[in-house]
Amino acid sequence: MSDTVETRSISYDAARRVLDAAVAAAASAGKSMCIAVTDPSGLPVLTARMDGSPRLSLQIAQDKAYSVASFGGLPTDAWWAMIKDEPALVHGITHTPRLTIFGGGVPLVVAGALVGAIGVSGGSAEEDREIAQAGADAVS
């Protein structure tokens, strides 16, 4: 048994590919988005606020990525199905700082390991999820 745990993290170059792919997907869809790419602990590696995107969306994008990283890679769009039938959870956990329970946060997985997360905000939850997935596909 070891007293340490090895953690793999996304490199800057890979994070750049993720960010570039998400920006390209957003531009192709005619959307102006905020995008955050984090390491597996949820700390930002790269962020972008595309021209014309809502300013508040940058923090939401960061929170989406943080939520994914904090829960071991659980995409943010998976939350509602898990808690919708439990009123105590809906009313309790949704007050957790930085936890986001709607689409737009996706894990970044390389060779089966969670290496980071991407969060996207500025569109509908589904648009955010699709653009985040386009970014994640750059390394998955």
The first five atom37 places (N, CA, C, CB, O) and aatype in JSON, in Angstrom:
{
  "aatype": [12, 15, 3, 16, 19, 6, 16, 1, 15, 9, 15, 18, 3, 0, 0, 1, 1, 19, 10, 3, 0, 0, 19, 0, 0, 0, 0, 15, 0, 7, 11, 15, 12, 4, 9, 0, 19, 16, 3, 14, 15, 7, 10, 14, 19, 10, 16, 0, 1, 12, 3, 7, 15, 14, 1, 10, 15, 10, 5, 9, 0, 5, 3, 11, 0, 18, 15, 19, 0, 15, 13, 7, 7, 10, 14, 16, 3, 0, 17, 17, 0, 12, 9, 11, 3, 6, 14, 0, 10, 19, 8, 7, 9, 16, 8, 16, 14, 1, 10, 16, 9, 13, 7, 7, 7, 19, 14, 10, 19, 19, 0, 7, 0, 10, 19, 7, 0, 9, 7, 19, 15, 7, 7, 15, 0, 6, 6, 3, 1, 6, 9, 0, 5, 0, 7, 0, 3, 0, 19, 15],
  "atom_mask": [
    [1, 1, 1, 1, 1],
    [1, 1, 1, 1, 1],
    [1, 1, 1, 1, 1],
    [1, 1, 1, 1, 1],
    [1, 1, 1, 1, 1],
    [1, 1, 1, 1, 1],
    [1, 1, 1, 1, 1],
    [1, 1, 1, 1, 1],
    [1, 1, 1, 1, 1],
    [1, 1, 1, 1, 1],
    [1, 1, 1, 1, 1],
    [1, 1, 1, 1, 1],
    [1, 1, 1, 1, 1],
    [1, 1, 1, 1, 1],
    [1, 1, 1, 1, 1],
    [1, 1, 1, 1, 1],
    [1, 1, 1, 1, 1],
    [1, 1, 1, 1, 1],
    [1, 1, 1, 1, 1],
    [1, 1, 1, 1, 1],
    [1, 1, 1, 1, 1],
    [1, 1, 1, 1, 1],
    [1, 1, 1, 1, 1],
    [1, 1, 1, 1, 1],
    [1, 1, 1, 1, 1],
    [1, 1, 1, 1, 1],
    [1, 1, 1, 1, 1],
    [1, 1, 1, 1, 1],
    [1, 1, 1, 1, 1],
    [1, 1, 1, 0, 1],
    [1, 1, 1, 1, 1],
    [1, 1, 1, 1, 1],
    [1, 1, 1, 1, 1],
    [1, 1, 1, 1, 1],
    [1, 1, 1, 1, 1],
    [1, 1, 1, 1, 1],
    [1, 1, 1, 1, 1],
    [1, 1, 1, 1, 1],
    [1, 1, 1, 1, 1],
    [1, 1, 1, 1, 1],
    [1, 1, 1, 1, 1],
    [1, 1, 1, 0, 1],
    [1, 1, 1, 1, 1],
    [1, 1, 1, 1, 1],
    [1, 1, 1, 1, 1],
    [1, 1, 1, 1, 1],
    [1, 1, 1, 1, 1],
    [1, 1, 1, 1, 1],
    [1, 1, 1, 1, 1],
    [1, 1, 1, 1, 1],
    [1, 1, 1, 1, 1],
    [1, 1, 1, 0, 1],
    [1, 1, 1, 1, 1],
    [1, 1, 1, 1, 1],
    [1, 1, 1, 1, 1],
    [1, 1, 1, 1, 1],
    [1, 1, 1, 1, 1],
    [1, 1, 1, 1, 1],
    [1, 1, 1, 1, 1],
    [1, 1, 1, 1, 1],
    [1, 1, 1, 1, 1],
    [1, 1, 1, 1, 1],
    [1, 1, 1, 1, 1],
    [1, 1, 1, 1, 1],
    [1, 1, 1, 1, 1],
    [1, 1, 1, 1, 1],
    [1, 1, 1, 1, 1],
    [1, 1, 1, 1, 1],
    [1, 1, 1, 1, 1],
    [1, 1, 1, 1, 1],
    [1, 1, 1, 1, 1],
    [1, 1, 1, 0, 1],
    [1, 1, 1, 0, 1],
    [1, 1, 1, 1, 1],
    [1, 1, 1, 1, 1],
    [1, 1, 1, 1, 1],
    [1, 1, 1, 1, 1],
    [1, 1, 1, 1, 1],
    [1, 1, 1, 1, 1],
    [1, 1, 1, 1, 1],
    [1, 1, 1, 1, 1],
    [1, 1, 1, 1, 1],
    [1, 1, 1, 1, 1],
    [1, 1, 1, 1, 1],
    [1, 1, 1, 1, 1],
    [1, 1, 1, 1, 1],
    [1, 1, 1, 1, 1],
    [1, 1, 1, 1, 1],
    [1, 1, 1, 1, 1],
    [1, 1, 1, 1, 1],
    [1, 1, 1, 1, 1],
    [1, 1, 1, 0, 1],
    [1, 1, 1, 1, 1],
    [1, 1, 1, 1, 1],
    [1, 1, 1, 1, 1],
    [1, 1, 1, 1, 1],
    [1, 1, 1, 1, 1],
    [1, 1, 1, 1, 1],
    [1, 1, 1, 1, 1],
    [1, 1, 1, 1, 1],
    [1, 1, 1, 1, 1],
    [1, 1, 1, 1, 1],
    [1, 1, 1, 0, 1],
    [1, 1, 1, 0, 1],
    [1, 1, 1, 0, 1],
    [1, 1, 1, 1, 1],
    [1, 1, 1, 1, 1],
    [1, 1, 1, 1, 1],
    [1, 1, 1, 1, 1],
    [1, 1, 1, 1, 1],
    [1, 1, 1, 1, 1],
    [1, 1, 1, 0, 1],
    [1, 1, 1, 1, 1],
    [1, 1, 1, 1, 1],
    [1, 1, 1, 1, 1],
    [1, 1, 1, 0, 1],
    [1, 1, 1, 1, 1],
    [1, 1, 1, 1, 1],
    [1, 1, 1, 0, 1],
    [1, 1, 1, 1, 1],
    [1, 1, 1, 1, 1],
    [1, 1, 1, 0, 1],
    [1, 1, 1, 0, 1],
    [1, 1, 1, 1, 1],
    [1, 1, 1, 1, 1],
    [1, 1, 1, 1, 1],
    [1, 1, 1, 1, 1],
    [1, 1, 1, 1, 1],
    [1, 1, 1, 1, 1],
    [1, 1, 1, 1, 1],
    [1, 1, 1, 1, 1],
    [1, 1, 1, 1, 1],
    [1, 1, 1, 1, 1],
    [1, 1, 1, 1, 1],
    [1, 1, 1, 0, 1],
    [1, 1, 1, 1, 1],
    [1, 1, 1, 1, 1],
    [1, 1, 1, 1, 1],
    [1, 1, 1, 1, 1],
    [1, 1, 1, 1, 1]
  ],
  "atom_positions": [
    [[0.85, -1.17, 0.0], [0.0, 0.0, 0.0], [0.9, 1.24, 0.0], [-0.97, -0.01, 1.23], [1.9, 1.3, 0.72]],
    [[0.55, 2.2, -0.8], [1.35, 3.4, -0.94], [0.75, 4.57, -0.16], [1.5, 3.77, -2.4], [-0.46, 4.64, 0.05]],
    [[1.61, 5.46, 0.25], [1.16, 6.66, 0.94], [0.93, 7.83, -0.01], [2.16, 7.06, 2.0], [0.62, 8.93, 0.42]],
    [[1.09, 7.59, -1.3], [0.9, 8.65, -2.29], [0.0, 8.18, -3.42], [2.26, 9.11, -2.86], [-0.2, 6.98, -3.62]],
    [[-0.53, 9.15, -4.15], [-1.39, 8.87, -5.29], [-0.83, 9.65, -6.47], [-2.88, 9.27, -5.01], [-0.54, 10.84, -6.37]],
    [[-0.67, 8.97, -7.58], [-0.19, 9.64, -8.78], [-1.37, 10.26, -9.53], [0.58, 8.65, -9.69], [-2.4, 9.61, -9.72]],
    [[-1.21, 11.49, -9.93], [-2.24, 12.19, -10.68], [-1.68, 12.61, -12.02], [-2.78, 13.4, -9.9], [-0.6, 13.19, -12.1]],
    [[-2.42, 12.33, -13.08], [-2.03, 12.79, -14.41], [-2.81, 14.06, -14.71], [-2.29, 11.7, -15.49], [-3.96, 14.21, -14.3]],
    [[-2.17, 14.97, -15.43], [-2.81, 16.25, -15.73], [-2.64, 16.58, -17.2], [-2.22, 17.36, -14.85], [-1.65, 16.2, -17.83]],
    [[-3.6, 17.29, -17.73], [-3.53, 17.73, -19.11], [-2.35, 18.69, -19.27], [-4.86, 18.4, -19.54], [-2.09, 19.53, -18.41]],
    [[-1.65, 18.55, -20.38], [-0.56, 19.47, -20.67], [-1.11, 20.78, -21.23], [0.44, 18.83, -21.67], [-2.26, 20.84, -21.66]],
    [[-0.28, 21.8, -21.23], [-0.7, 23.07, -21.82], [-1.04, 22.89, -23.3], [0.41, 24.13, -21.65], [-2.05, 23.41, -23.77]],
    [[-0.19, 22.15, -24.03], [-0.44, 21.96, -25.46], [-1.76, 21.24, -25.72], [0.71, 21.18, -26.1], [-2.5, 21.6, -26.64]],
    [[-2.06, 20.24, -24.92], [-3.34, 19.53, -25.09], [-4.5, 20.43, -24.7], [-3.36, 18.24, -24.23], [-5.54, 20.43, -25.37]],
    [[-4.34, 21.21, -23.63], [-5.39, 22.16, -23.22], [-5.63, 23.18, -24.33], [-5.0, 22.88, -21.91], [-6.77, 23.59, -24.56]],
    [[-4.58, 23.58, -25.01], [-4.72, 24.52, -26.13], [-5.53, 23.9, -27.25], [-3.33, 24.96, -26.64], [-6.36, 24.57, -27.86]],
    [[-5.28, 22.61, -27.54], [-6.06, 21.92, -28.58], [-7.53, 21.84, -28.18], [-5.5, 20.49, -28.82], [-8.41, 22.04, -29.02]],
    [[-7.79, 21.55, -26.93], [-9.18, 21.48, -26.42], [-9.84, 22.85, -26.58], [-9.2, 21.03, -24.93], [-10.95, 22.94, -27.12]],
    [[-9.18, 23.88, -26.13], [-9.73, 25.23, -26.22], [-9.97, 25.62, -27.68], [-8.8, 26.24, -25.55], [-11.03, 26.14, -28.02]],
    [[-8.98, 25.38, -28.53], [-9.12, 25.74, -29.95], [-10.27, 25.0, -30.62], [-7.81, 25.45, -30.7], [-10.99, 25.58, -31.42]],
    [[-10.43, 23.72, -30.29], [-11.53, 22.93, -30.88], [-12.89, 23.46, -30.42], [-11.39, 21.44, -30.51], [-13.83, 23.53, -31.2]],
    [[-12.98, 23.84, -29.15], [-14.24, 24.38, -28.63], [-14.54, 25.75, -29.26], [-14.19, 24.5, -27.09], [-15.69, 26.02, -29.62]],
    [[-13.54, 26.58, -29.38], [-13.73, 27.9, -30.01], [-14.18, 27.71, -31.46], [-12.43, 28.74, -29.95], [-15.08, 28.41, -31.93]],
    [[-13.55, 26.79, -32.17], [-13.93, 26.53, -33.56], [-15.36, 26.03, -33.66], [-12.97, 25.5, -34.2], [-16.11, 26.45, -34.55]],
    [[-15.76, 25.14, -32.75], [-17.13, 24.62, -32.76], [-18.13, 25.73, -32.46], [-17.28, 23.47, -31.73], [-19.19, 25.8, -33.08]],
    [[-17.8, 26.59, -31.52], [-18.69, 27.71, -31.18], [-18.81, 28.66, -32.37], [-18.16, 28.47, -29.93], [-19.91, 29.08, -32.72]],
    [[-17.7, 28.99, -32.98], [-17.71, 29.9, -34.13], [-18.5, 29.3, -35.28], [-16.28, 30.23, -34.58], [-19.26, 30.0, -35.96]],
    [[-18.34, 28.0, -35.51], [-19.06, 27.31, -36.57], [-20.57, 27.34, -36.33], [-18.58, 25.85, -36.68], [-21.36, 27.39, -37.27]],
    [[-20.95, 27.31, -35.05], [-22.37, 27.35, -34.69], [-22.89, 28.78, -34.6], [-22.6, 26.64, -33.36], [-24.07, 29.0, -34.33]],
    [[-22.02, 29.76, -34.83], [-22.43, 31.16, -34.75], [-22.64, 31.63, -33.33], [0.0, 0.0, 0.0], [-23.41, 32.57, -33.09]],
    [[-21.97, 31.0, -32.38], [-22.14, 31.33, -30.97], [-20.88, 31.99, -30.42], [-22.47, 30.07, -30.15], [-19.77, 31.7, -30.86]],
    [[-21.07, 32.87, -29.46], [-19.97, 33.49, -28.75], [-19.98, 32.95, -27.33], [-20.08, 35.06, -28.78], [-20.91, 33.24, -26.57]],
    [[-18.98, 32.18, -26.97], [-18.99, 31.42, -25.72], [-17.81, 31.77, -24.83], [-18.99, 29.94, -26.01], [-16.83, 32.36, -25.27]],
    [[-17.93, 31.4, -23.58], [-16.83, 31.4, -22.64], [-16.43, 29.95, -22.4], [-17.22, 32.12, -21.29], [-17.29, 29.08, -22.29]],
    [[-15.13, 29.71, -22.34], [-14.62, 28.35, -22.26], [-13.52, 28.29, -21.21], [-14.08, 27.87, -23.64], [-12.66, 29.17, -21.14]],
    [[-13.57, 27.25, -20.39], [-12.53, 27.04, -19.37], [-12.03, 25.61, -19.47], [-13.08, 27.35, -17.94], [-12.82, 24.66, -19.5]],
    [[-10.73, 25.45, -19.51], [-10.09, 24.14, -19.48], [-9.31, 24.06, -18.18], [-9.16, 23.91, -20.75], [-8.48, 24.93, -17.89]],
    [[-9.57, 23.02, -17.4], [-8.91, 22.88, -16.09], [-8.08, 21.6, -16.02], [-9.94, 22.9, -14.97], [-8.2, 20.71, -16.86]],
    [[-7.26, 21.55, -14.99], [-6.54, 20.32, -14.67], [-7.5, 19.42, -13.87], [-5.22, 20.61, -13.86], [-8.64, 19.82, -13.62]],
    [[-7.08, 18.23, -13.46], [-8.01, 17.33, -12.77], [-8.44, 17.81, -11.38], [-7.39, 15.99, -12.64], [-9.38, 17.25, -10.81]],
    [[-7.77, 18.81, -10.84], [-8.22, 19.35, -9.55], [-9.21, 20.49, -9.75], [-7.02, 19.83, -8.74], [-9.75, 21.02, -8.77]],
    [[-9.46, 20.88, -11.0], [-10.4, 21.95, -11.29], [-9.77, 23.32, -11.4], [0.0, 0.0, 0.0], [-10.48, 24.31, -11.56]],
    [[-8.43, 23.4, -11.3], [-7.76, 24.69, -11.45], [-7.6, 25.02, -12.93], [-6.38, 24.68, -10.74], [-7.29, 24.13, -13.72]],
    [[-7.81, 26.28, -13.31], [-7.74, 26.65, -14.72], [-6.35, 26.44, -15.33], [-8.14, 28.08, -14.89], [-5.33, 26.75, -14.71]],
    [[-6.35, 25.92, -16.53], [-5.14, 25.85, -17.36], [-5.25, 26.95, -18.41], [-4.97, 24.43, -18.03], [-4.29, 27.7, -18.64]],
    [[-6.41, 27.05, -19.04], [-6.69, 28.08, -20.05], [-8.15, 28.49, -19.96], [-6.34, 27.58, -21.48], [-9.02, 27.67, -19.7]],
    [[-8.41, 29.77, -20.2], [-9.77, 30.25, -20.32], [-9.85, 31.19, -21.5], [-10.24, 30.95, -19.01], [-8.85, 31.78, -21.91]],
    [[-11.05, 31.33, -22.05], [-11.28, 32.26, -23.15], [-12.68, 32.84, -23.04], [-11.08, 31.58, -24.51], [-13.63, 32.13, -22.71]],
    [[-12.79, 34.11, -23.33], [-14.09, 34.76, -23.44], [-14.16, 35.31, -24.85], [-14.3, 35.89, -22.35], [-13.57, 36.35, -25.14]],
    [[-14.9, 34.62, -25.72], [-15.02, 35.04, -27.1], [-15.7, 36.41, -27.17], [-15.81, 33.99, -27.93], [-16.51, 36.75, -26.31]],
    [[-15.36, 37.17, -28.2], [-15.96, 38.5, -28.38], [-17.48, 38.4, -28.34], [-15.49, 39.12, -29.72], [-18.08, 37.56, -29.01]],
    [[-18.07, 39.27, -27.55], [-19.52, 39.33, -27.47], [-20.17, 38.34, -26.52], [0.0, 0.0, 0.0], [-21.39, 38.35, -26.37]],
    [[-19.38, 37.5, -25.88], [-19.99, 36.54, -24.95], [-20.34, 37.22, -23.63], [-19.03, 35.34, -24.7], [-19.71, 38.22, -23.27]],
    [[-21.32, 36.7, -22.93], [-21.71, 37.31, -21.65], [-20.58, 37.21, -20.63], [-22.97, 36.63, -21.09], [-19.99, 36.14, -20.46]],
    [[-20.27, 38.29, -19.97], [-19.14, 38.31, -19.02], [-19.32, 37.3, -17.88], [-18.98, 39.71, -18.43], [-18.37, 36.63, -17.48]],
    [[-20.53, 37.2, -17.37], [-20.78, 36.27, -16.26], [-20.56, 34.82, -16.69], [-22.21, 36.45, -15.74], [-20.29, 33.96, -15.85]],
    [[-20.67, 34.56, -17.97], [-20.51, 33.19, -18.46], [-19.12, 32.63, -18.24], [-20.84, 33.13, -19.93], [-18.95, 31.41, -18.19]],
    [[-18.11, 33.48, -18.12], [-16.76, 32.95, -17.88], [-16.69, 32.24, -16.53], [-15.71, 34.09, -17.92], [-16.13, 31.15, -16.44]],
    [[-17.27, 32.85, -15.49], [-17.27, 32.18, -14.19], [-18.11, 30.91, -14.23], [-17.79, 33.13, -13.1], [-17.77, 29.91, -13.6]],
    [[-19.22, 30.95, -14.95], [-20.06, 29.75, -15.07], [-19.3, 28.64, -15.77], [-21.37, 30.07, -15.83], [-19.38, 27.48, -15.36]],
    [[-18.56, 28.97, -16.83], [-17.75, 27.96, -17.54], [-16.71, 27.37, -16.6], [-17.07, 28.58, -18.77], [-16.5, 26.15, -16.6]],
    [[-16.06, 28.21, -15.82], [-15.06, 27.72, -14.86], [-15.72, 26.81, -13.83], [-14.35, 28.9, -14.17], [-15.15, 25.78, -13.45]],
    [[-16.91, 27.19, -13.36], [-17.61, 26.38, -12.37], [-18.06, 25.04, -12.94], [-18.82, 27.14, -11.82], [-18.06, 24.03, -12.24]],
    [[-18.43, 25.03, -14.21], [-18.82, 23.75, -14.84], [-17.63, 22.82, -14.89], [-19.37, 23.99, -16.27], [-17.74, 21.64, -14.53]],
    [[-16.47, 23.32, -15.32], [-15.27, 22.48, -15.37], [-14.88, 22.03, -13.96], [-14.11, 23.24, -16.04], [-14.51, 20.87, -13.77]],
    [[-14.96, 22.93, -12.99], [-14.64, 22.61, -11.61], [-15.56, 21.51, -11.07], [-14.74, 23.86, -10.74], [-15.12, 20.61, -10.36]],
    [[-16.85, 21.61, -11.41], [-17.82, 20.6, -10.96], [-17.45, 19.23, -11.5], [-19.24, 20.98, -11.41], [-17.49, 18.24, -10.77]],
    [[-17.1, 19.16, -12.77], [-16.71, 17.88, -13.39], [-15.48, 17.32, -12.68], [-16.43, 18.06, -14.91], [-15.46, 16.16, -12.28]],
    [[-14.46, 18.16, -12.52], [-13.22, 17.7, -11.89], [-13.45, 17.28, -10.44], [-12.15, 18.81, -11.95], [-12.87, 16.3, -9.97]],
    [[-14.28, 18.02, -9.73], [-14.51, 17.74, -8.31], [-15.28, 16.44, -8.06], [-15.26, 18.88, -7.69], [-15.21, 15.88, -6.97]],
    [[-15.99, 15.98, -9.06], [-16.76, 14.74, -8.91], [-16.23, 13.64, -9.82], [-18.23, 15.0, -9.21], [-16.99, 12.82, -10.33]],
    [[-14.93, 13.62, -10.01], [-14.27, 12.5, -10.68], [-14.62, 12.31, -12.13], [0.0, 0.0, 0.0], [-14.48, 11.21, -12.66]],
    [[-15.07, 13.38, -12.8], [-15.36, 13.29, -14.22], [-16.84, 13.22, -14.56], [0.0, 0.0, 0.0], [-17.19, 13.02, -15.72]],
    [[-17.7, 13.38, -13.58], [-19.15, 13.34, -13.84], [-19.54, 14.57, -14.65], [-19.95, 13.29, -12.5], [-19.37, 15.7, -14.19]],
    [[-20.07, 14.38, -15.88], [-20.49, 15.53, -16.68], [-21.61, 16.29, -15.96], [-20.96, 15.08, -18.09], [-22.43, 15.69, -15.26]],
    [[-21.64, 17.59, -16.14], [-22.63, 18.39, -15.44], [-24.06, 18.07, -15.88], [-22.36, 19.86, -15.65], [-24.99, 18.24, -15.1]],
    [[-24.24, 17.62, -17.11], [-25.6, 17.31, -17.56], [-26.15, 16.02, -16.96], [-25.63, 17.2, -19.07], [-27.33, 15.73, -17.14]],
    [[-25.33, 15.26, -16.25], [-25.79, 14.01, -15.61], [-26.45, 14.26, -14.26], [-24.61, 13.06, -15.44], [-27.15, 13.39, -13.75]],
    [[-26.23, 15.43, -13.69], [-26.72, 15.7, -12.34], [-28.23, 15.67, -12.2], [-26.22, 17.02, -11.9], [-28.76, 15.02, -11.3]],
    [[-28.94, 16.35, -13.08], [-30.39, 16.49, -12.89], [-31.08, 15.14, -12.82], [-30.99, 17.32, -14.02], [-31.93, 14.93, -11.96]],
    [[-30.72, 14.22, -13.7], [-31.35, 12.89, -13.68], [-31.09, 12.17, -12.36], [-30.83, 12.04, -14.85], [-31.92, 11.38, -11.91]],
    [[-29.95, 12.44, -11.74], [-29.6, 11.78, -10.48], [-30.35, 12.35, -9.29], [-28.12, 11.89, -10.24], [-30.61, 11.63, -8.33]],
    [[-30.71, 13.64, -9.33], [-31.28, 14.27, -8.13], [-32.73, 14.72, -8.26], [-30.46, 15.44, -7.76], [-33.35, 15.07, -7.26]],
    [[-33.27, 14.71, -9.45], [-34.6, 15.32, -9.68], [-35.71, 14.73, -8.82], [-34.97, 15.17, -11.11], [-36.68, 15.43, -8.51]],
    [[-35.61, 13.47, -8.44], [-36.66, 12.84, -7.65], [-36.37, 12.88, -6.14], [-36.84, 11.41, -8.1], [-37.07, 12.24, -5.36]],
    [[-35.35, 13.62, -5.75], [-34.99, 13.74, -4.34], [-35.0, 15.22, -3.94], [-33.6, 13.09, -4.06], [-33.97, 15.89, -4.03]],
    [[-36.16, 15.72, -3.5], [-36.28, 17.14, -3.19], [-35.22, 17.68, -2.23], [-37.62, 17.4, -2.6], [-34.75, 18.81, -2.39]],
    [[-34.83, 16.89, -1.26], [-33.81, 17.37, -0.31], [-32.5, 17.64, -1.03], [-33.6, 16.33, 0.82], [-31.82, 18.63, -0.74]],
    [[-32.14, 16.78, -1.97], [-30.91, 17.01, -2.74], [-31.07, 18.21, -3.66], [-30.55, 15.76, -3.55], [-30.17, 19.05, -3.75]],
    [[-32.19, 18.3, -4.35], [-32.42, 19.43, -5.26], [-32.27, 20.74, -4.5], [-33.81, 19.33, -5.92], [-31.63, 21.68, -4.99]],
    [[-32.86, 20.82, -3.32], [-32.84, 22.07, -2.58], [-31.57, 22.25, -1.75], [-34.03, 22.15, -1.68], [-31.25, 23.37, -1.34]],
    [[-30.85, 21.17, -1.52], [-29.64, 21.27, -0.7], [-28.37, 21.38, -1.51], [0.0, 0.0, 0.0], [-27.62, 22.35, -1.38]],
    [[-28.13, 20.39, -2.35], [-26.85, 20.36, -3.06], [-26.71, 21.49, -4.07], [-26.69, 19.03, -3.76], [-25.6, 21.91, -4.39]],
    [[-27.82, 21.98, -4.57], [-27.74, 23.07, -5.54], [-27.23, 24.37, -4.93], [-29.1, 23.3, -6.17], [-26.92, 25.31, -5.66]],
    [[-27.13, 24.43, -3.61], [-26.58, 25.6, -2.95], [-25.08, 25.44, -2.67], [-27.32, 25.86, -1.64], [-24.47, 26.31, -2.05]],
    [[-24.51, 24.35, -3.12], [-23.08, 24.12, -2.95], [-22.32, 25.09, -3.85], [-22.71, 22.65, -3.27], [-22.53, 25.1, -5.06]],
    [[-21.44, 25.9, -3.28], [-20.69, 26.85, -4.11], [-19.96, 26.15, -5.25], [-19.69, 27.62, -3.25], [-19.3, 25.13, -5.06]],
    [[-20.08, 26.71, -6.43], [-19.4, 26.3, -7.66], [-19.99, 25.05, -8.32], [-17.96, 26.07, -7.38], [-19.61, 24.73, -9.44]],
    [[-20.9, 24.34, -7.66], [-21.5, 23.16, -8.27], [-22.51, 23.6, -9.33], [-22.19, 22.27, -7.2], [-23.39, 24.41, -9.06]],
    [[-22.36, 23.05, -10.51], [-23.27, 23.35, -11.62], [-23.92, 22.05, -12.06], [-22.52, 24.04, -12.8], [-23.23, 21.05, -12.26]],
    [[-25.26, 22.05, -12.21], [-25.96, 20.8, -12.51], [-26.69, 20.85, -13.85], [-26.95, 20.5, -11.4], [-27.7, 20.17, -14.03]],
    [[-26.18, 21.64, -14.78], [-26.77, 21.66, -16.13], [-25.64, 21.57, -17.15], [-27.63, 22.95, -16.37], [-24.48, 21.8, -16.81]],
    [[-25.97, 21.24, -18.36], [-25.0, 20.91, -19.39], [-23.96, 21.96, -19.66], [0.0, 0.0, 0.0], [-24.19, 23.16, -19.5]],
    [[-22.79, 21.48, -20.08], [-21.69, 22.35, -20.47], [-20.37, 22.0, -19.82], [0.0, 0.0, 0.0], [-19.35, 22.6, -20.15]],
    [[-20.37, 21.04, -18.9], [-19.14, 20.58, -18.27], [-18.88, 19.13, -18.66], [0.0, 0.0, 0.0], [-19.74, 18.27, -18.46]],
    [[-17.7, 18.87, -19.22], [-17.37, 17.55, -19.75], [-15.97, 17.15, -19.29], [-17.46, 17.55, -21.31], [-15.08, 18.0, -19.23]],
    [[-15.75, 15.88, -18.95], [-14.42, 15.45, -18.54], [-13.46, 15.37, -19.72], [-14.5, 14.09, -17.85], [-13.87, 15.18, -20.87]],
    [[-12.19, 15.53, -19.42], [-11.12, 15.3, -20.39], [-10.4, 14.04, -19.96], [-10.13, 16.53, -20.48], [-9.77, 14.0, -18.9]],
    [[-10.51, 13.01, -20.79], [-9.97, 11.69, -20.45], [-8.95, 11.29, -21.51], [-11.12, 10.63, -20.35], [-9.22, 11.35, -22.71]],
    [[-7.77, 10.89, -21.04], [-6.72, 10.42, -21.93], [-6.24, 9.07, -21.41], [-5.54, 11.44, -22.03], [-5.85, 8.95, -20.24]],
    [[-6.26, 8.06, -22.25], [-5.83, 6.71, -21.89], [-6.53, 6.23, -20.61], [-4.31, 6.66, -21.71], [-5.91, 5.6, -19.76]],
    [[-7.81, 6.55, -20.49], [-8.61, 6.09, -19.36], [-8.45, 6.9, -18.09], [0.0, 0.0, 0.0], [-9.09, 6.58, -17.08]],
    [[-7.62, 7.93, -18.11], [-7.39, 8.74, -16.91], [-8.03, 10.12, -17.06], [-5.88, 8.88, -16.63], [-7.93, 10.75, -18.11]],
    [[-8.67, 10.58, -15.99], [-9.2, 11.94, -15.96], [-8.01, 12.89, -15.85], [-10.22, 12.13, -14.77], [-7.31, 12.88, -14.84]],
    [[-7.8, 13.71, -16.87], [-6.66, 14.63, -16.87], [-7.11, 16.08, -16.75], [-5.84, 14.46, -18.15], [-6.27, 16.98, -16.65]],
    [[-8.42, 16.31, -16.76], [-8.92, 17.67, -16.65], [-10.39, 17.71, -16.99], [0.0, 0.0, 0.0], [-11.08, 16.68, -17.03]],
    [[-10.87, 18.93, -17.24], [-12.27, 19.13, -17.59], [-12.39, 20.38, -18.44], [-13.17, 19.24, -16.32], [-11.52, 21.26, -18.42]],
    [[-13.49, 20.45, -19.19], [-13.81, 21.66, -19.95], [-15.2, 22.11, -19.56], [-13.7, 21.41, -21.48], [-16.12, 21.3, -19.42]],
    [[-15.35, 23.41, -19.4], [-16.64, 24.02, -19.14], [-16.92, 25.07, -20.18], [0.0, 0.0, 0.0], [-16.04, 25.85, -20.54]],
    [[-18.14, 25.1, -20.67], [-18.55, 26.06, -21.7], [-19.84, 26.71, -21.25], [-18.72, 25.37, -23.09], [-20.74, 26.04, -20.74]],
    [[-19.94, 28.03, -21.45], [-21.15, 28.75, -21.09], [-21.37, 29.88, -22.08], [-21.06, 29.29, -19.65], [-20.43, 30.47, -22.61]],
    [[-22.64, 30.17, -22.32], [-23.0, 31.27, -23.21], [-24.16, 30.93, -24.12], [0.0, 0.0, 0.0], [-24.71, 31.82, -24.77]],
    [[-24.54, 29.67, -24.17], [-25.67, 29.24, -24.98], [-26.66, 28.49, -24.12], [0.0, 0.0, 0.0], [-26.67, 28.65, -22.9]],
    [[-27.49, 27.68, -24.75], [-28.37, 26.8, -23.98], [-27.52, 25.71, -23.35], [-29.5, 26.18, -24.89], [-26.36, 25.53, -23.72]],
    [[-28.08, 24.99, -22.4], [-27.33, 23.91, -21.77], [-26.88, 22.88, -22.81], [-28.19, 23.23, -20.68], [-25.77, 22.37, -22.73]],
    [[-27.74, 22.58, -23.77], [-27.38, 21.6, -24.81], [-26.3, 22.15, -25.74], [-28.62, 21.21, -25.62], [-25.38, 21.41, -26.11]],
    [[-26.4, 23.41, -26.12], [-25.35, 24.02, -26.96], [-24.02, 24.03, -26.22], [-25.74, 25.46, -27.38], [-22.98, 23.71, -26.8]],
    [[-24.05, 24.39, -24.95], [-22.83, 24.38, -24.15], [-22.23, 22.98, -24.09], [-23.12, 24.9, -22.73], [-21.02, 22.82, -24.22]],
    [[-23.07, 21.98, -23.88], [-22.59, 20.59, -23.8], [-21.96, 20.16, -25.12], [-23.74, 19.64, -23.43], [-20.9, 19.54, -25.12]],
    [[-22.62, 20.48, -26.22], [-22.1, 20.07, -27.54], [-20.74, 20.71, -27.82], [-23.09, 20.45, -28.64], [-19.84, 20.05, -28.34]],
    [[-20.6, 21.96, -27.49], [-19.33, 22.65, -27.74], [-18.25, 22.14, -26.79], [-19.49, 24.18, -27.59], [-17.09, 21.98, -27.19]],
    [[-18.61, 21.87, -25.55], [-17.65, 21.28, -24.61], [-17.2, 19.91, -25.11], [-18.27, 21.16, -23.19], [-16.02, 19.57, -25.03]],
    [[-18.13, 19.12, -25.61], [-17.77, 17.79, -26.13], [-16.85, 17.91, -27.34], [-19.04, 17.0, -26.5], [-15.92, 17.11, -27.48]],
    [[-17.1, 18.88, -28.2], [-16.2, 19.11, -29.34], [-14.78, 19.4, -28.85], [-16.71, 20.27, -30.21], [-13.81, 18.93, -29.44]],
    [[-14.68, 20.18, -27.79], [-13.36, 20.43, -27.22], [-12.75, 19.17, -26.65], [0.0, 0.0, 0.0], [-11.58, 18.87, -26.9]],
    [[-13.54, 18.43, -25.88], [-13.03, 17.2, -25.26], [-12.59, 16.19, -26.3], [-14.1, 16.58, -24.36], [-11.64, 15.44, -26.08]],
    [[-13.27, 16.16, -27.43], [-12.92, 15.21, -28.49], [-11.52, 15.47, -29.05], [-13.94, 15.28, -29.61], [-10.95, 14.6, -29.72]],
    [[-10.96, 16.64, -28.8], [-9.61, 16.96, -29.31], [-8.54, 16.16, -28.59], [-9.33, 18.46, -29.15], [-7.42, 16.05, -29.09]],
    [[-8.85, 15.6, -27.43], [-7.86, 14.79, -26.71], [-8.35, 13.39, -26.39], [-7.48, 15.47, -25.43], [-7.54, 12.53, -26.05]],
    [[-9.63, 13.13, -26.5], [-10.15, 11.81, -26.11], [-9.91, 10.76, -27.17], [-11.63, 11.89, -25.82], [-10.28, 9.6, -26.99]]
  ]
}
